[in-house]
Amino acid sequence: MKKIKKILNDLFFLEILKGLVLTFKHLFVGTVTIQYPREKRKLPVGYRGLLSLLRYDDGVEKCVGCALCEAVCPSRCITVKSAEVEGEPLKRYAREFYIDITRCVFCGWCVDACPVNALAMTPEYEYAVYNKRELIFDKQKLLSMGDKFFPEREKPIEVQHLNVAVFNVARKEYPSHEEEGR
């Protein structure tokens, strides 16, 4: 029986015929080519594109300059230099924030490490340039990307959680613990 099967396979080239049948099945299926510059690919929900800095709804940036994103970054592409707000010694902000996109691996660890949710990954994937020095983004570029991709903003944390305002000793307009009768 096996010899007869082998003779039929050799005589009629059944493997080639099976391959041709498969080819003809795919011949009549619709095209899957995307005309890239005119048509954009639909990205998955958790896509991690370029990094951006976010602001509160009053325009104040969220970043407090803690540099946890810099510490957790596996490729060491983030640089943060922080400073104190004048007149409010306990309040800090990022004076300088740089990210070298050529070294970034888009892992999202910096977004996860941020305690105030000041960083977000955008769906932007088109960032081809002629000079790679243009891919070192500063704070203003990152803030503008955040404004572009995340137009809906949160309220400041003092407005969201009123008990946080009580513990903020740097602000004079909030009552102290003695005035509350504690």
C-alpha positions as CSV (number, residue, x, y, z in Angstrom):
1,M,0.0,0.0,0.0
2,K,2.8,2.4,0.9
3,K,4.6,1.7,-2.4
4,I,1.4,2.5,-4.4
5,K,1.0,5.8,-2.5
6,K,4.7,6.7,-3.2
7,I,4.3,5.9,-6.9
8,L,1.1,8.0,-7.2
9,N,2.9,10.9,-5.3
10,D,5.9,10.6,-7.7
11,L,3.7,10.3,-10.8
12,F,1.2,13.1,-10.1
13,F,3.5,15.5,-8.0
14,L,0.9,15.7,-5.2
15,E,3.1,17.9,-3.0
16,I,3.3,20.4,-5.8
17,L,-0.4,20.3,-6.4
18,K,-1.1,20.8,-2.7
19,G,1.2,23.9,-2.8
20,L,-0.6,25.2,-5.9
21,V,-4.0,24.8,-4.3
22,L,-2.8,26.8,-1.3
23,T,-1.4,29.5,-3.6
24,F,-4.6,29.8,-5.5
25,K,-6.6,30.2,-2.2
26,H,-4.5,33.2,-1.3
27,L,-4.7,34.6,-4.8
28,F,-8.3,35.7,-4.4
29,V,-8.0,37.2,-0.9
30,G,-8.2,41.0,-0.6
31,T,-5.0,43.1,-0.3
32,V,-3.4,43.9,3.1
33,T,-1.0,46.5,1.9
34,I,-1.3,49.9,3.7
35,Q,-0.5,53.0,1.6
36,Y,1.6,54.4,4.4
37,P,1.9,58.1,4.0
38,R,-1.8,58.5,3.2
39,E,-3.2,55.7,5.3
40,K,-2.1,55.3,9.0
41,R,-2.0,51.9,10.7
42,K,-4.4,51.5,13.6
43,L,-2.3,51.1,16.7
44,P,-3.1,48.8,19.6
45,V,-4.4,50.3,22.9
46,G,-1.2,49.9,24.9
47,Y,1.2,51.2,22.2
48,R,4.2,53.0,23.6
49,G,5.4,55.8,21.3
50,L,7.3,59.0,22.1
51,L,7.4,60.3,25.7
52,S,5.6,63.4,26.7
53,L,5.3,65.6,29.8
54,L,1.8,66.5,31.1
55,R,0.3,69.6,32.7
56,Y,-2.5,70.3,35.1
57,D,-5.6,72.1,33.8
58,D,-4.3,75.4,35.1
59,G,-1.2,75.1,32.9
60,V,1.3,74.1,35.6
61,E,3.5,71.2,34.7
62,K,3.0,68.0,36.7
63,C,6.6,67.1,37.0
64,V,8.1,67.6,40.5
65,G,11.7,66.9,39.5
66,C,12.0,63.8,41.7
67,A,14.2,62.0,39.0
68,L,12.6,58.6,39.6
69,C,12.2,58.3,35.9
70,E,15.9,58.9,35.4
71,A,16.8,56.3,38.1
72,V,14.6,53.6,36.7
73,C,15.5,54.1,33.0
74,P,17.4,51.0,31.8
75,S,19.1,52.8,29.0
76,R,19.9,56.0,31.0
77,C,18.4,58.3,28.3
78,I,16.6,60.7,30.7
79,T,18.2,63.6,32.5
80,V,16.3,65.6,35.1
81,K,17.6,68.6,37.0
82,S,15.2,70.0,39.7
83,A,14.9,73.2,41.5
84,E,12.7,74.7,44.3
85,V,9.8,77.1,43.7
86,E,10.7,80.6,44.9
87,G,9.0,81.3,48.2
88,E,7.8,77.7,48.6
89,P,10.8,75.6,49.9
90,L,9.0,72.3,49.9
91,K,7.6,72.6,46.4
92,R,9.9,71.4,43.6
93,Y,9.8,71.4,39.8
94,A,11.9,70.1,36.9
95,R,14.2,73.0,35.9
96,E,15.6,70.9,33.0
97,F,14.3,67.6,31.5
98,Y,16.0,65.9,28.6
99,I,15.4,62.6,26.9
100,D,17.6,61.1,24.2
101,I,15.2,59.3,21.9
102,T,18.0,57.5,20.1
103,R,18.8,55.6,23.3
104,C,15.2,55.1,24.5
105,V,13.9,51.5,24.4
106,F,10.3,52.6,24.9
107,C,9.8,50.2,27.8
108,G,7.5,52.5,29.7
109,W,9.2,52.1,33.1
110,C,9.6,55.9,33.5
111,V,5.8,56.3,33.1
112,D,5.2,53.6,35.7
113,A,7.8,55.1,38.2
114,C,6.4,58.6,38.1
115,P,4.6,59.3,41.4
116,V,2.5,62.2,40.0
117,N,1.7,60.8,36.6
118,A,3.6,63.5,34.8
119,L,4.8,61.3,32.0
120,A,2.8,59.5,29.3
121,M,3.6,57.6,26.2
122,T,2.0,59.1,23.0
123,P,0.9,57.1,20.0
124,E,3.4,59.1,17.9
125,Y,5.8,56.9,15.9
126,E,6.9,59.2,13.1
127,Y,10.1,60.9,14.2
128,A,12.5,60.5,11.4
129,V,15.0,63.3,11.1
130,Y,18.2,64.0,9.1
131,N,20.2,65.1,12.2
132,K,20.0,62.8,15.2
133,R,20.8,65.7,17.5
134,E,17.2,66.8,16.9
135,L,16.1,63.6,18.7
136,I,17.3,64.9,22.0
137,F,14.0,66.4,23.4
138,D,14.0,69.1,26.0
139,K,11.3,70.0,28.4
140,Q,9.5,72.4,26.1
141,K,9.3,69.9,23.3
142,L,8.0,67.2,25.7
143,L,5.4,69.6,27.1
144,S,4.2,70.6,23.7
145,M,3.8,66.9,22.8
146,G,1.8,66.4,25.9
147,D,-0.5,69.3,25.0
148,K,-0.9,67.9,21.5
149,F,-1.8,64.3,22.4
150,F,-3.4,64.8,25.9
151,P,-5.6,67.9,25.7
152,E,-7.8,66.8,28.6
153,R,-6.0,67.6,31.8
154,E,-6.4,66.8,35.5
155,K,-7.1,69.3,38.2
156,P,-4.1,70.1,40.6
157,I,-3.7,67.6,43.4
158,E,-4.7,70.2,46.0
159,V,-8.1,70.5,44.4
160,Q,-8.5,66.7,43.9
161,H,-7.6,65.8,47.5
162,L,-8.4,68.5,50.0
163,N,-6.6,66.8,52.8
164,V,-3.3,67.1,50.9
165,A,-3.6,70.9,51.1
166,V,-3.7,70.7,55.0
167,F,-0.4,69.0,55.1
168,N,1.3,71.4,52.7
169,V,3.1,73.6,55.1
170,A,4.7,75.7,52.4
171,R,1.4,77.4,51.5
172,K,0.4,80.3,53.8
173,E,-3.2,80.4,52.7
174,Y,-4.1,77.0,54.1
175,P,-4.8,76.7,57.8
176,S,-2.2,75.2,60.1
177,H,-2.9,72.2,62.4
178,E,-3.1,74.6,65.4
179,E,-5.8,76.7,63.8
180,E,-7.9,73.6,63.1
181,G,-8.1,72.8,66.8
182,R,-6.0,69.7,66.8
